[in-house]
């Protein structure tokens, strides 16, 4: 397609459409109408409808002029896009083929990489499994070796003199890497067996001598045992007597302490009663002498107990003196007198 010739033929058409499009714009501005605040009559409604209809026609004519202008442009766009597709079709085909070849290569490389990773992982697992089995084999071997050593040591420790005398060699299983340690242990075990044999023989000799000495001294031992028994009985009787005396002394001490406490309590009670009698006498003497004239101060302890008629007046010492002429105390008050006596 010859785009230049197409463009040359299109230019006059676009210019004509553009002129028609811009020519309507003054009409749009002139067609603007004022909106009333509210439609109140049919005439107002018809006038507003007519103005809106005219404005709608202007809008439609402006839209038609816009389509006359844009349709050739849209046709040109379609032509340009078709031309572009025609021109790049061969290159796009080549690009797609190149991408496919590159993707196939990348996929093959990824497959090779994954296969190598899988091979390395398999080798690692096989190596770890072999190492684990080797460690297990060595551990089992060492455990069997230690069990065998313990078994041989137990046999030596439990063997009799006859069994130790008959022992000439130690039978060993096949311990592979630990064979040298096993041979060394077997040699040491024979030495231990010889030492234990000598020890058992010495113990047997000592036991025989002890039995002979025990047989010779049995009567002496029985006599000493009887003497010790009698001494133990006498010592027990003496200790029982001492405990009895100590218990009687403890009870006597407790009785003395209780008597002292009772005397002290009686003395305290006597002093308390004498003090109460003295205070009672002082109060009676003070009452007789006109204690109501000796009130020095007072303190309200319970306002609810104070006589109501005292609360309705100015509560003061003269009023209290008047009240005390007919009463011994004032409820709810603590009175202090000049002779330091306090009445509640």
Secondary structure, 3 states (H helix, E strand, C coil): CCHHHHHHHHHHHHHHHHHHHHHCHHHHHHCCCCCCCCCCCHHHHHHHHHHHHHHHHHHHHHHHHHHHHHHHHHHHHHHHHHHHHHHHHHHHHHHHHHHHHHHHHHHHHHHHHHHHHHHHHHHHHHHHHHHHHHHHHHHHHHHHHHHHHHHHHHHHHHCCHHHHHHCCCCCCCCCHHHHHHHHHHHHHHHHHHHHHHHHHHHHHHHHHHHHHHHHHCHHHHHHHHHHHHHHHHHHHHHHHHHHHHHHHHHHHHHHHHHHHHHHHHHHHHHHHHHHHHHHHHHHHHHHHCCHHHHEEEEEECCCCCCCHHHHCCCCCHHHHHHHHCCCCCCCCEEEEECCCCEEC
